[in-house]
Amino acid sequence: MADDPVPRKRLSWLSRVLLALSVLASVAVAVIVAFVGYLFVSGYSGGNDPTSVAPLAFPVAIIFFAIAGLPAILICAGLWVAYGVSVRRRR
């Protein structure tokens, strides 16, 4: 039983699911990185206005990237690796 290969149909289905999840995770990472970039740019555009909240944009960007960005990048990388392995096993 342990020597039985996984059926091609199941691997094909798994590869498609992993590809879809990988693409969605890549889009999520792109959105997070774009938002962090926007926060950094808004931190520079505060000017000399003492009521501006622009100085808060830098720490918020760093915290947001640490809490949401890094885990999303790790999940995205893991999904792409899993997709590559499933495609290689299918061949």
Short mmCIF file of the C-alpha atoms (twelve columns), coordinates in Angstrom:
data_MODEL
# 
_entry.id   MODEL 
# 
loop_
_atom_site.group_PDB 
_atom_site.id 
_atom_site.type_symbol 
_atom_site.label_atom_id 
_atom_site.label_alt_id 
_atom_site.label_comp_id 
_atom_site.label_asym_id 
_atom_site.label_seq_id 
_atom_site.Cartn_x 
_atom_site.Cartn_y 
_atom_site.Cartn_z 
_atom_site.pdbx_PDB_model_num 
ATOM 1  C CA . MET A 1  0.000  0.000  0.000   1 
ATOM 2  C CA . ALA A 2  2.799  2.399  0.807   1 
ATOM 3  C CA . ASP A 3  4.266  1.877  -2.658  1 
ATOM 4  C CA . ASP A 4  1.080  2.921  -4.444  1 
ATOM 5  C CA . PRO A 5  1.593  6.229  -6.226  1 
ATOM 6  C CA . VAL A 6  -0.926 8.964  -5.710  1 
ATOM 7  C CA . PRO A 7  -3.423 8.902  -8.581  1 
ATOM 8  C CA . ARG A 8  -2.799 11.453 -11.302 1 
ATOM 9  C CA . LYS A 9  -6.320 12.820 -11.066 1 
ATOM 10 C CA . ARG A 10 -5.868 13.764 -7.415  1 
ATOM 11 C CA . LEU A 11 -2.479 15.327 -8.095  1 
ATOM 12 C CA . SER A 12 -3.909 17.271 -11.002 1 
ATOM 13 C CA . TRP A 13 -6.704 18.591 -8.810  1 
ATOM 14 C CA . LEU A 14 -4.231 19.436 -6.029  1 
ATOM 15 C CA . SER A 15 -1.965 21.269 -8.476  1 
ATOM 16 C CA . ARG A 16 -4.841 23.400 -9.736  1 
ATOM 17 C CA . VAL A 17 -5.922 24.295 -6.204  1 
ATOM 18 C CA . LEU A 18 -2.353 25.144 -5.203  1 
ATOM 19 C CA . LEU A 19 -1.919 27.292 -8.310  1 
ATOM 20 C CA . ALA A 20 -5.096 29.237 -7.538  1 
ATOM 21 C CA . LEU A 21 -4.069 29.757 -3.916  1 
ATOM 22 C CA . SER A 22 -0.564 30.783 -4.961  1 
ATOM 23 C CA . VAL A 23 -1.879 33.409 -7.354  1 
ATOM 24 C CA . LEU A 24 -4.261 34.774 -4.708  1 
ATOM 25 C CA . ALA A 25 -1.463 34.903 -2.153  1 
ATOM 26 C CA . SER A 26 0.769  36.725 -4.644  1 
ATOM 27 C CA . VAL A 27 -1.933 39.319 -5.240  1 
ATOM 28 C CA . ALA A 28 -2.355 39.748 -1.481  1 
ATOM 29 C CA . VAL A 29 1.390  40.280 -1.039  1 
ATOM 30 C CA . ALA A 30 1.406  42.831 -3.854  1 
ATOM 31 C CA . VAL A 31 -1.457 44.748 -2.208  1 
ATOM 32 C CA . ILE A 32 0.275  44.716 1.184   1 
ATOM 33 C CA . VAL A 33 3.587  45.897 -0.267  1 
ATOM 34 C CA . ALA A 34 1.827  48.648 -2.238  1 
ATOM 35 C CA . PHE A 35 0.020  49.824 0.906   1 
ATOM 36 C CA . VAL A 36 3.266  49.867 2.898   1 
ATOM 37 C CA . GLY A 37 4.864  51.871 0.089   1 
ATOM 38 C CA . TYR A 38 1.941  54.280 0.173   1 
ATOM 39 C CA . LEU A 39 2.402  54.730 3.923   1 
ATOM 40 C CA . PHE A 40 6.107  55.475 3.461   1 
ATOM 41 C CA . VAL A 41 5.350  58.031 0.747   1 
ATOM 42 C CA . SER A 42 2.692  59.673 2.906   1 
ATOM 43 C CA . GLY A 43 5.242  59.884 5.701   1 
ATOM 44 C CA . TYR A 44 7.411  62.082 3.512   1 
ATOM 45 C CA . SER A 45 4.594  64.329 2.359   1 
ATOM 46 C CA . GLY A 46 3.641  65.755 5.744   1 
ATOM 47 C CA . GLY A 47 5.351  69.094 5.269   1 
ATOM 48 C CA . ASN A 48 5.666  71.532 8.162   1 
ATOM 49 C CA . ASP A 49 2.053  71.252 9.312   1 
ATOM 50 C CA . PRO A 50 2.112  70.605 13.081  1 
ATOM 51 C CA . THR A 51 -1.294 68.887 12.953  1 
ATOM 52 C CA . SER A 52 -0.191 66.393 10.317  1 
ATOM 53 C CA . VAL A 53 -0.218 62.709 11.155  1 
ATOM 54 C CA . ALA A 54 2.454  61.972 8.557   1 
ATOM 55 C CA . PRO A 55 5.178  61.139 11.126  1 
ATOM 56 C CA . LEU A 56 2.984  58.275 12.312  1 
ATOM 57 C CA . ALA A 57 3.010  56.730 8.854   1 
ATOM 58 C CA . PHE A 58 6.529  55.316 9.214   1 
ATOM 59 C CA . PRO A 59 5.933  53.285 12.388  1 
ATOM 60 C CA . VAL A 60 2.522  52.180 11.126  1 
ATOM 61 C CA . ALA A 61 4.110  50.999 7.866   1 
ATOM 62 C CA . ILE A 62 6.788  49.031 9.701   1 
ATOM 63 C CA . ILE A 63 4.292  47.461 12.101  1 
ATOM 64 C CA . PHE A 64 1.877  46.620 9.283   1 
ATOM 65 C CA . PHE A 65 4.647  45.039 7.249   1 
ATOM 66 C CA . ALA A 66 5.852  43.018 10.243  1 
ATOM 67 C CA . ILE A 67 2.384  41.810 11.228  1 
ATOM 68 C CA . ALA A 68 0.776  41.288 7.818   1 
ATOM 69 C CA . GLY A 69 3.509  41.440 5.202   1 
ATOM 70 C CA . LEU A 70 6.067  38.936 6.425   1 
ATOM 71 C CA . PRO A 71 3.571  36.140 7.200   1 
ATOM 72 C CA . ALA A 72 1.881  36.732 3.847   1 
ATOM 73 C CA . ILE A 73 5.231  36.496 2.064   1 
ATOM 74 C CA . LEU A 74 6.066  33.251 3.869   1 
ATOM 75 C CA . ILE A 75 2.664  31.744 3.060   1 
ATOM 76 C CA . CYS A 76 2.991  32.813 -0.578  1 
ATOM 77 C CA . ALA A 77 6.458  31.268 -0.862  1 
ATOM 78 C CA . GLY A 78 5.258  28.051 0.755   1 
ATOM 79 C CA . LEU A 79 2.335  27.782 -1.629  1 
ATOM 80 C CA . TRP A 80 4.549  28.299 -4.681  1 
ATOM 81 C CA . VAL A 81 6.980  25.650 -3.417  1 
ATOM 82 C CA . ALA A 82 4.107  23.226 -2.801  1 
ATOM 83 C CA . TYR A 83 2.763  23.909 -6.289  1 
ATOM 84 C CA . GLY A 84 6.183  23.227 -7.808  1 
ATOM 85 C CA . VAL A 85 6.504  19.963 -5.905  1 
ATOM 86 C CA . SER A 86 3.020  18.823 -6.928  1 
ATOM 87 C CA . VAL A 87 3.739  19.568 -10.589 1 
ATOM 88 C CA . ARG A 88 7.048  17.711 -10.395 1 
ATOM 89 C CA . ARG A 89 5.406  14.674 -8.779  1 
ATOM 90 C CA . ARG A 90 2.668  14.653 -11.396 1 
ATOM 91 C CA . ARG A 91 5.195  14.259 -14.243 1 
# 
